[in-house]
Structures are given as structure tokens and as C-alpha cells.
Amino acid sequence: MWVGLFTLPSELTSQVKPFDSTSFQISMVAPMINGSVHDSRSYIQEAISIAILLIKRFEGLYLTPYLCPAGVATCGWGATSYESGQKVTLRDPAISKARAEQLLIWSINNQYLPAVLRLCPGVTDPNRLAALIDFTFNLGKGNLQSSTLRKCVNAGDWAGAKVQIRRWNKAGGRVLRGLTIRREAEAVML
């Protein structure tokens, strides 16, 4: 499905509903208990599933280590380090698709999800949480921590958060089309 500047992966297409001729919203509702309180495990699992789809869509799968546009050694679906903390290098052997999946899930569960929950503790919508996980996976915990995006999120200023997330579309001082498209996908989900 074509949405603005980017094409949503088919896994997300069924979750997007137009609400006017120029805007779209992701219409997914986190499971509720007694109609008002999120079941934290359900909304977090839903956010992880969505984040995995986003990350896979925008990172692509590379079994042999390579340098990403920012000049960082990367393998799998955007992994820059292993569970041990050792950084990926261009000299590392190729990995399998199963290993890439394992690294992705490990990094979300052990690095990026905990960071987002710590830095943006009030986010309970799975789409918003997934967008922030994807942003943090792509740009790092430190960038989320020091960002105006985080200030907007924590203030509940979602319109401001959409503006701020779109500003993070550069690598090495250059606007990159892929980052612009990725930020737009995240903004739609905020």
C-alpha cells in the first residue's frame, strides 16, 4: 500500500485506514482490561511485533557484514553488535538468516525496548512504542535520550513528536531518502 512518500509492508497494510485525503492513521487498539487499563505484556508484545516488521522493512537483510550509510559495520537486520557487546566488524564471518533473526529479537528485547520504556515511560500505545523502538534501533539510545522528540513524547505532545521525528533524516550531514521514508513511517504511527 502506497502512503505518502513510502510503501507500507503488506503485513501493516491491513492496519492502515485513511481518515482524509492527505492523512492516514494506524488504527490498532491495544488490548484492554476492564475497558481502561492496558495488559502490559500484550501491548508490549504487539509493539515488538510491529517494530520487527518496521526494522526488517527499512534495514533489509545482509548476512555478510557491510558498512551502513553512516559508516558503521552492520550485519543481519541492522545489528551493530552481538549479545556479548562485541561490535560487528567487516572481518566477521557471514551469519545465517536464523542468526540474524536471533540478533534482532535479542537486541530489541535487551537493548532498545528497555531504553524506550525507561526514557519514555508513559507510552502505552503499541504503534507509538513500535515507532520509538524503530527510531532507537536506527539512531541509538543516546539520540533518543537527548532529543526534543523525547521531550514531546513525555509531554504527550504527539503533533510535536511527529515534527521532531521527521528531523532525524540525515547521516553525515546529508539528507538520505531512506531515512526520510523511515521517519515518515514512524511519524504516521505516532
C-alpha positions as CSV (number, residue, x, y, z in Angstrom):
1,M,0.0,0.0,0.0
2,W,1.4,3.4,-1.0
3,V,1.1,6.0,1.7
4,G,2.6,9.4,1.0
5,L,6.3,9.0,0.5
6,F,6.6,5.4,1.3
7,T,5.1,1.9,0.7
8,L,4.0,0.1,3.8
9,P,4.9,-3.6,4.0
10,S,2.0,-5.9,3.3
11,E,2.0,-7.0,7.0
12,L,1.0,-3.5,8.0
13,T,-1.3,-2.6,5.2
14,S,-4.4,-4.1,6.8
15,Q,-3.8,-1.9,9.8
16,V,-3.9,1.4,8.0
17,K,-7.1,3.2,7.4
18,P,-7.4,6.6,5.6
19,F,-9.2,9.3,7.5
20,D,-8.9,12.1,4.9
21,S,-7.4,12.6,1.5
22,T,-3.9,13.5,2.8
23,S,-3.6,11.8,6.2
24,F,-3.5,8.2,7.4
25,Q,-3.6,6.7,10.8
26,I,-2.7,3.3,12.1
27,S,-5.8,2.0,13.8
28,M,-4.8,-0.6,16.2
29,V,-6.0,-0.7,19.7
30,A,-4.0,-2.3,22.5
31,P,-5.9,-4.9,24.5
32,M,-7.7,-3.5,27.4
33,I,-8.6,-4.9,30.8
34,N,-12.0,-3.6,32.2
35,G,-12.0,-1.2,29.2
36,S,-9.4,1.2,30.5
37,V,-6.0,-0.4,31.5
38,H,-3.6,-2.0,29.1
39,D,-2.4,-5.5,29.6
40,S,1.3,-4.6,29.6
41,R,2.5,-7.9,28.2
42,S,0.0,-7.8,25.3
43,Y,0.7,-4.2,24.2
44,I,4.5,-4.7,24.6
45,Q,4.4,-7.9,22.5
46,E,2.3,-6.2,19.9
47,A,4.7,-3.3,19.8
48,I,7.7,-5.7,19.4
49,S,5.9,-7.5,16.5
50,I,5.3,-4.2,14.8
51,A,8.8,-2.9,15.5
52,I,10.3,-6.1,14.0
53,L,8.3,-5.5,10.8
54,L,9.4,-1.9,10.6
55,I,13.1,-2.8,11.2
56,K,13.1,-5.6,8.7
57,R,11.4,-3.3,6.1
58,F,13.9,-0.5,6.5
59,E,17.1,-2.3,7.4
60,G,17.0,-5.1,4.9
61,L,18.8,-8.4,5.5
62,Y,22.5,-8.6,4.9
63,L,24.1,-11.9,6.0
64,T,27.7,-10.6,5.3
65,P,28.9,-7.6,7.3
66,Y,28.9,-4.3,5.4
67,L,29.2,-0.6,6.1
68,C,25.8,1.2,6.5
69,P,25.3,4.7,5.1
70,A,26.5,6.2,8.4
71,G,29.8,4.1,8.1
72,V,29.0,1.6,10.8
73,A,29.8,-2.1,10.4
74,T,26.5,-3.9,10.3
75,C,25.1,-7.4,9.6
76,G,21.7,-9.2,9.7
77,W,18.8,-6.7,10.0
78,G,20.9,-3.8,11.2
79,A,22.8,-5.4,14.0
80,T,25.9,-3.4,15.0
81,S,26.9,-5.6,17.9
82,Y,26.5,-9.1,19.3
83,E,25.0,-10.3,22.6
84,S,28.4,-10.2,24.1
85,G,28.7,-6.5,23.4
86,Q,31.4,-7.1,20.7
87,K,31.0,-4.8,17.8
88,V,30.3,-6.2,14.3
89,T,33.4,-5.8,12.1
90,L,33.8,-6.2,8.3
91,R,36.1,-9.2,9.1
92,D,33.3,-11.2,10.8
93,P,32.0,-14.3,9.0
94,A,28.6,-14.2,7.4
95,I,25.7,-15.2,9.5
96,S,22.6,-17.2,8.8
97,K,19.1,-15.8,8.4
98,A,18.1,-17.6,11.7
99,R,21.1,-16.0,13.4
100,A,20.0,-12.6,12.0
101,E,16.5,-13.1,13.5
102,Q,18.0,-14.1,16.8
103,L,20.2,-11.0,16.9
104,L,17.3,-8.7,16.0
105,I,15.0,-10.1,18.7
106,W,17.7,-10.1,21.3
107,S,18.6,-6.5,20.6
108,I,15.0,-5.3,20.7
109,N,14.3,-7.2,24.0
110,N,17.6,-6.4,25.7
111,Q,18.6,-3.0,24.4
112,Y,16.0,-0.9,22.6
113,L,12.7,-1.8,24.3
114,P,14.1,-1.3,27.8
115,A,15.7,2.0,26.7
116,V,12.4,3.3,25.2
117,L,10.4,2.2,28.3
118,R,12.9,3.9,30.6
119,L,13.2,7.1,28.6
120,C,9.5,7.4,27.6
121,P,7.7,5.7,30.4
122,G,4.2,6.9,29.5
123,V,4.0,5.4,26.1
124,T,1.4,2.6,26.2
125,D,0.1,2.6,22.6
126,P,1.7,-0.3,20.7
127,N,2.1,1.7,17.5
128,R,3.8,4.6,19.2
129,L,6.0,2.3,21.2
130,A,6.9,0.4,18.0
131,A,7.8,3.7,16.2
132,L,10.1,4.7,19.1
133,I,11.7,1.3,19.2
134,D,12.4,1.5,15.4
135,F,13.8,5.1,15.8
136,T,16.0,4.0,18.7
137,F,17.2,0.9,16.9
138,N,18.2,3.0,13.9
139,L,19.7,6.0,15.7
140,G,20.7,4.8,19.2
141,K,19.6,5.2,22.8
142,G,21.7,8.3,23.3
143,N,20.0,10.2,20.4
144,L,16.5,9.4,21.9
145,Q,17.7,10.4,25.3
146,S,18.9,13.8,24.3
147,S,16.2,14.6,21.7
148,T,13.4,17.1,21.6
149,L,11.4,14.2,20.3
150,R,11.6,12.6,23.7
151,K,10.6,15.8,25.4
152,C,7.5,16.0,23.1
153,V,6.6,12.3,23.8
154,N,6.9,12.7,27.5
155,A,4.8,15.8,27.4
156,G,2.1,14.0,25.4
157,D,2.7,16.4,22.5
158,W,2.2,13.9,19.7
159,A,1.9,16.6,17.0
160,G,5.2,18.0,18.1
161,A,6.7,14.4,18.2
162,K,5.7,13.9,14.6
163,V,7.5,17.1,13.6
164,Q,10.6,16.2,15.6
165,I,10.9,12.6,14.4
166,R,10.9,13.8,10.8
167,R,14.0,15.9,11.5
168,W,16.2,12.8,12.0
169,N,16.7,12.0,8.3
170,K,20.4,12.8,7.9
171,A,23.6,10.7,8.0
172,G,26.9,12.5,7.8
173,G,25.1,15.8,7.4
174,R,23.3,14.7,4.2
175,V,19.5,14.1,3.9
176,L,19.0,10.4,2.9
177,R,15.9,9.4,1.1
178,G,15.7,6.1,3.0
179,L,15.9,7.9,6.4
180,T,13.2,10.4,5.2
181,I,10.9,7.5,4.3
182,R,11.6,5.7,7.5
183,R,10.9,8.7,9.7
184,E,7.7,9.3,7.8
185,A,6.6,5.7,8.5
186,E,7.4,6.3,12.2
187,A,5.6,9.6,12.2
188,V,2.4,8.0,10.9
189,M,2.5,5.6,13.8
190,L,2.9,8.3,16.5
